[in-house]
Amino acid sequence: MRVFSRSALPHLLLAAAAFLSLSACAEIPHDRFHPLWLMLCMLPLQLGALFWVRLTQSPQGLMLPASDRCPAAEHSVDDGRH
């Protein structure tokens, strides 16, 4: 028996990455703040967001329609006049 659906997995992964990042950020000593430590703490959230985007993309959303395939697009020739 499945506890959660396949579509819930990316959201759980993102929530876990956010929890890990915020927990790591909370452990930084506030009297010795350093930007590199902050960037390192945000790395799990950034990677989780990249995986979330990759896992939630639909195959139809991977290719944007080109203007030459769009019948509503107007093609004009630039003659240099403004």
Secondary structure, 3 states (H helix, E strand, C coil): CCCCCHHHHHHHHHHHHHHHHHHHHHCCCCCCCCHHHHHHHHHHHHHHHHHHHHHHCCHHHHCCCCCCCCCCCCCCCCCCCC
